């Protein structure tokens, strides 16, 4: 059943692939026509059409388009570029073998490139499954601790209704904190699932970067009232096409990680600046920095051998990487020479003309 489905897929005609095939094939044809005006020979014709077949096989799905182009190329070369012109002639000495060889090489090229592309797709799917497995393992570790704390605190309140008011407030505050953390975890997972599955496209709008940063800062200060955050913006009005909700989430993840994991930090700085045609966002601290053990796994979602009780910063960073890549940007992380960690990402700027 699977093989039948695969074969059916290979034979399904796609308007996009038909356009690519026709465009490349006729481009090769007209290139040969132009070259024939300069060079009376025809040795280059077969090479041009072989290149066309290779490009068609590489840029289209399945075997059909490459093989069809190779067959059409064999007959096209014979009809248009082989004497006598504008008619088929396979009877001249050497030509039958030449064209059979070209057909074999063309079909082989089509088959090999299609198989390579299929192999790349399988590898990409394997990487995606590996990432999902890492996320699942990390989530199972990370959710267990706050849920256990919530259950324990609620049971204490239920079993001891006469608990002192100050103790009640402490337990309720703990429940609220753990529940908020779980909510952010769920939001992270929903975002990365939506983007990596391709089930939904980004809602890109031209946004004022300062406003998006300001919204993230307001939420962060609500969560971490005692964190020493400094914000440094650009002197210019910067705008970018983005999904504001997702970019705000990236900033919150960076800031939240700095507040939770930068042990000994007395300063957290959020900075936005313009570099060329890119907006650079950075969240830096003067804390303990990133350990050598964690560095290779920062954006993978989990680290092998990690303790269950240690809440992962990798889930958030994995989400950040996915979101920024979907926006056409780049994300970086490293330790500062003077101490502490720095997380950065870049987004393409949008130029807006004012009347």
N, C-alpha and C positions, 0 to 999 in steps of 0.2 A: 504493500500500500504506500509506503514511504517512497520507494523508488518511482512508483507511478506518479505520485504527487510532484516529485522532483522533475521528472521528465515533462510533465504538463507545464511546470513553471518555466522550463527551458524553452518551450515552444510558444509561450504567451508573448504576444506582440505588445511592445510598449511604445507609445508615441515618442517618448524621450529618446529611446534607443534607436528608433527608426530615423529620427532627425539627426542624431549623432552619426549614424552609419551613412546616411545620404550626404551629410555635410562633408565628412572626411573623404568619402569616395569621390565626390565631384571635385573637391579641392585637389585631390591627387590627379584627377583627370585633367583639370585645367593647368596644373603645374607642368604636367607632361607636354601639354599643347604649347605652353610658353617656352619650355626648354627646347622643343622641336624647332622653334623658330631660330634658336641660337646654335643648336648642335643637330646636325643631320643624322647622327647615330641614334640608336634606340636602346643601348645597353643600360641606360639609367632607368628606363621605364619599369622594368620588373622590380628594381629596388624600391622605386617610389611606391608601387602598389603593395609590395610586401610591408613597407613601413605603414601604409594606410591600414592594411589588415591587422597589423600588430596594435595600432592605436584603437581601432574599432573593437578588437577583442578585449583590450584593457579597459575601455571606458563604457562598455555595455555589459548587460547581465546575460549569463549563459553562453552557449556555444553557437547558437543559431546565427547571430549577426556576423561573427567573424568568419564562419564557414561560408555563409552566403556571399560575403564580400570577397572571399578568396576565389570562389567559383566565378563570380561576376568579373573579378579582376583578370582571371585567366582568359576569358572570352573577350573582355574589353581590350586587353593588350593585343590579342590576335586580330581583332576586327579593326581597331582604330590606329594601331601603331606598328603593325607588321605588314610588309609588302606581300601581295597587293592590298592596298588600303581599302577600307569600307567593305570588306568581305572576309569571310572565314576561309582560312587555308592552313590545314594541318598536314598537308602532303609534302611540303618543302623539306629538303634534307635537314635533319637536326631539330626541326621545330617541334615535332611530336614529343620527343624526349625532353626538350626545354620546357614545354608547357606542362607536361605531366610532372616534371620535377618542381616547377613553380607551384602547381596545385598541391602537391604533397607537402612542400615546405610551408605553404600558406595554411593548410589545414592543421599541420603540426604546431605552427605558431599560435593559431587560434586556440587549439586544445590546451597547450602549455600555459598560455597567459590566463585562460579561463580557470584552469586548475590552481594556478598561483593565487588568483583572486579569491577563489573558494577557500583556499588554505588560510588566507589572511582573514577572511570572515570567520572561519572556525576559531582562529587564534583570538580574534577580538571578542567573540562570544565566550570563549574560555576565560579571558581576562575579566569580562563582565560578571561571569558566574563566580569567579574567585573573589571579586570585590563584594558581591552580594553575600558570599559565605563569611567574609571578614566582618561585614556589617552585622550579620546575624549573630556571630559569636560575640562581637563587642557589645551589641545591644543586650544580649542575655546577661552579660556581666554587669553592664552599667545600670540597667533597670532594677536589678535585684536589690542593690543597697538602698536606694530611696524608698522603694516599695516596702522593704522590711522596716525601715525607720517610720514610715507613715502608719503601717499596721501596729507597730509597737506603741507609738505615741497615742494613737486613737484608742487602743485597748486600755492603756493607762488611764485615759480620761473617762472611759466607760466604766471601768472597774473601780475607780476611785472618784466618785462625784464630789467628795468633800476636799479635793486637792486645793492647796492654796492658790489664790488668784494669780500670783506671780509665776508659779509653776505651770498653771494652765496656759498663761500667755506664752510662756517659753515653749511648751509643747505644740501649741497652735501655730506659733511662728515657724517651728521646725517643719510641721506638716505643710504649711504654705510654701516654704522655701523648696522642699522636696517636690511638691506638686508642680511648682513653677518650672523647676528643672526638667521634670518629666515632660511637661508641655513643650518646652523648647526642643527636647530630644525628638518628640513626635513631629514637630514642625520641620526639623532638620531631615528626618527620614522621608517625610512626604515630599520635600523639595527635591532631594536627590533622586527619589524614585521617579518623580514626574519628569525630571530632565533627562535622566539616563535611559528611561524607557522610550523616550521620543513620543510619548502619548500626548504631550501638550507643548505648544510652542511658547516662547517668551513673549510677554506683552511689553514690547519696547516702546518707550515714549521718551521724548526729549525732556530731561529733568535738569533742574539746577542742582548741582552737586552739593552746594552748601546746605540746601534744605534737606536733602537725604541724610547728610552727615548729622545735621541738627536733630532730626527725628531719632536717629540711632543713639545719640548722646543722651537725649531726654530719657529714653527707656533704660539705658545702661545705668544712669545715675539713680533711677528708681530702684533698680535691682541691687546696686552696690553703692549705697549712700556714703560710705566711708572711703571709697577708693580715690586715690589722688590723681584724677584725670585732668590733663591739660589738652586743649584743642588749639591747633594752629592751622588756619585756613590760608587760601591763596589770596593775593591782592587783586587777582583778576576774577571776573565772573566766568566760572567754568560750567559747561553744560555737556551732557553725554546722553546717548540713547541707551536706556536701560529699563529693566524691570525693577522699579524703585523698591518694592517690597523685598525682593531677593537680595539686592545690593545692601539694603539696610540689615538684612539678616547676616550677611558676610561680615559687616562691620561689628555687629553685636557679638558674633562668634569670636572674632579676634579680640575684642575688648573683654568679653567674658573669660576667655582663656588667660588673658594677661592678669585679670583680677584673681583668678582661682589658682593659677599654676606658677606665677612668677614669685616664688618665695623670697622674702626679704626686700621686695620692691617698694620704693618710696615715691616712685614717679612713673606714671603711664602717660604717654603722649600719643595723641591721634593727630596726624598731619596730612594735609592734602596739598599737593603742588603740581604745577604743570611742567612736563618735560617733553619738548617737541610737540607732537600731536596726541600725546597721552596724558591722562590724569593719573597721578601716582598717589595711592592711599597707603599710609603706613601706621602701624600700631606698634610702638616700641616701649620697652620698660627697662629698668635698671636692676632687675631681679637676678635669679639664679641662672638664667639662660636655658638653652635646650641641651639636654644630655646627648652624648655621642650615641647612646643606645637608642634614643627616641628619634634622632634626626632622620634615619632612612625610612621611618614608618609614619612621619608626620601626616602625610596626605593619603595614607592607605586605608585609614579607618580603624586599625587596631595594631597592636604590637604583640608578637608571639611571646607567650610566657607571662603576660601581664596579670597582675593580681586582680581578683574579682572586685575587691573593695576600692580599687583605684579608678575613679571615673575617667573615662577616655576623653581626651581633647581631640582625638583623631576623627571621631564621627563628625564634629563640627568642621574640621579642616577639610575632610573629604567632601563635605557639602560645599564648602567655599570654593575648592578647586573646580568642582563640577559647574557651579554657577558662573564663575569667572570665565572658564573655557567657553561656556555657552554664549557669553557676551563678546567673545572674540578677544579676551584679555589674557593676562598672565599673572601667576601668583608665585611668590617667593617667601622663603623663611630662612633665618640664620641668626647667629649670635653677633652681638655688637662688640667691637674691639675693646670698648671701655666697660663692657659687662652688660648682661641682660640680653633679651631676645628682641627680634624685630620681624614682624610679619607685614608683607607688602603685596599689593595687587595693582595692576594697571588696566585702565579702560580707555578705549579710543574716544577722543573728544569730538564733540559735534560743533561745527561752526554755524552760528545763527546770524543771519543778516537782519539788521534793524533798518526800518524805513525812516 
